[in-house]
Amino acid sequence: MKKELRAIAFFKNPPAPFIAAVWAAALIFIAAAIALTALSFTDWYTHIVYVFAAVFLAYSIYLIVRGVPKIKGAIIAKAKKHAFTDNIVSSYGFRTAVFFLISFAINVGFVVFNGVMGIVTRSVWYGIMSCYYIFLSALRGGLLAGGRKIKKLAGGDGRALNIYQLKLYRLCGISLFVLELALAAAVTLMILSERPTAYSEIMAITCAAYTFYKIAFAIINIRKAGKLRDPVLQSYRNINLTDAAVSLLSLQVTLVAVFSDEQTINMNALNAVTGFVVCALTIVLGALMIVNATVRLKKINQANAEK
């Protein structure tokens, strides 16, 4: 009985060399199973390979899930040894600003990529997306610069900082209306222009995975930022949500170009509907930001007047 308990304890929490061996075996058996399937082997030993592949895969997933807290703890412990990485781990606001800066850099990259592709392929589609990302990069860059400037203007005064943040938040809402005009023009030209040069299927699938990642994290993070009630953080998250929605529209057009033989009227109609939804989302976000900021500023002014 004790030996059985020891065996169970061992498999529940095995040492690192054993885990590495399990993962290596899982890769080998999975690769063998794929090769046997591709070569259409049906002999009796193939079933043994499939069983071992399934067992090692299941056990590997269990080890990964069980090891996540330890890995996370080790990463956090190492991160806390340096000031920059410690701020990323411990401060949600600092982490948001850092990733927003990374998004800004990626936007600039999209501007260059779409601009070059538009010139090389003479495609209106790439020119449209390049112009859109120029507007988006300008908005992101302005928000980053504005966030730094208002901290200096506030000079450590919490109430003044809150007022500056709300004004910046309202200005960001107004900027979303300007962005929406560029987006509406882009959607219109997109529908009227020829479809983009087709990507490879692998690239299209990669774009799909990245787009759904952006959408999922934009929705999750916008809820977190809403709970903190920090206007600048909410501005970051609203812009990210708009960007994710536009990425979904771009992905849809790309998938149509890759997996359909020709651009049909139905596809144009689908693109038009999706484009309208994205434009409507941008307008709603901008309007909510303007109204919310105005109401909160009015309450602050009333409270100051009563003193």
Disulfide bonds with the S-S distance in Angstrom:
none
